[in-house]
Every structure is written in structure tokens, then in C-alpha cells.
């Protein structure tokens, strides 16, 4: 539990460090030139800021290392033992909390607390994030073949539920970080809760959960980077065309579907 609390502090601290650069008084000189430079996001310029990849890279690296490094494998076992002492009856809250931050974004927009993007755009971004997360976790599970703590199968690494949860939490953060930072980071608590419950249900090791968190964050960062390209592809040259975007999740498969009339 202490490790996951430290994980939450690490993620939030790092997001705050690089999410508030523009508030530094030393960076407000020549404000007209600065505003001109930041008028378009790095994603719109075709760049994927490396700073945003540091957190997921660290988390994924830890998860991979936990598969073979003895001390980290021992930590998996000790964490499982500690959690088993507090294990409740089998409750599948994690099936729902993995999407809770994403649902919150739509709910907050519905009551007038607007995020960064409109309904169409955020649906494309969120759906793309879930699709990337699924496209990464499912094949890796079958390649690694790590046995679950309960011995039910060999699809433990990485945690798909945790990946979805952190993809959703990162989506919430990106939508609200510029207008309400505290609201933006609130989704991470739900993501951590999902990871803890995957371990409480004896479905994942600590390393699986940490790696899943990294995959989820990375998926959302990639979806924001890909969005301008996807939007251009969907828009095309025919301005009269109509496009309907809808993210979906069914029987363990997530993605984004669209219908375009030309």
C-alpha cells in the first residue's frame, strides 16, 4: 500500500512540475513572443514532448524489471501477503472504476464544467487512448505469459484494468490541467484504487499494476499526439461530410468506431 501511495505522489508531483511551467514568473518576459510560441500545442506542431514520456517509461521499466529481478519479485510476494490480510469478499468494483475518470470528464462537461475539447474531439482522443491501451496489453499478456497470483491463467502481465484506469485518469488530467489542476489530478486516485482492487482480488502482482499504469498514461499521451492527424483524416477535404465518433468497450475489447458520410 505504501508503494502505491508513493506511486501516486510521484505521478502527481511530476505532472505538477511540468504542468505549471508557464506559471513561472521568470518565463513571463517578452509575453507577446511567449504567447505566440505557445499558441499551438506540441501535438499540433507534430512533436511528442519527451518529458511526458518519462513517467510511463519509468513505470513500464519497473514492471518489466519485476518479472526477473529477485528483489522486485520478492516485493511482489510480500505485497500480495500484506494485501491478503485485508482482502474483502470478492467485489468487482475494478470493472467499473477503470472507466470512472473518463466518465467524469463527460459528466463534468454535461453540467457546464468544460474541459479542453468538445464532445467530438474528446471522444476521438479517449477512444484512441483505449484502443492503444488494448492493442498493447492484450498481445503482451500472451507473449509474457506470467501466471496470475490466483493461478487462474497466465495472462497477468500487464494489468489491463489498471492500464484502462490510468488511460482514463490521464485523459481527465489533460482535459482539466489548464483550468483546474486539482480537479485534473483527482482521477489518479480512482486509478490507484483500481490497481489496488486488482491485487485485492488476487488477479495481479504489484509489478503488473505498475506496468499497467505506465501503459495507460503512455496510451493517452500518444492519443493526444495522434489526434491532429486523426482529425485531418476524418475531416478530409469534403467539408459537407458528416462524421460520427463513438468509443466502445465490449467483452474486453476497446476501441473507437466512426461512420463518415461523403
ABEGO torsion letter per residue (X at the ends): XAAAAAAAAAAAAAAAAAAAAAABAAAABGAAAAAAAAABBAAAAGBBBAAAAAAAAAAAAAAAAAAABAAAAAAAAAAAAAAAAABBBBBAAAAAAAAAAAAAAAAAAAAGBBBABBAAAAAAAAAAAAAAAAAAAAAAAAAAGBBBAAGABAAAOBBAAAAAAAAAAAAAAAAAAAABAAAAAAAAAAAAAAAAAAAAAGABBAAAAAAAAAAAAAAAAAAAAAAAAAAAAAAEABAABBBBBBBBBBGGBBBBBBBBBX
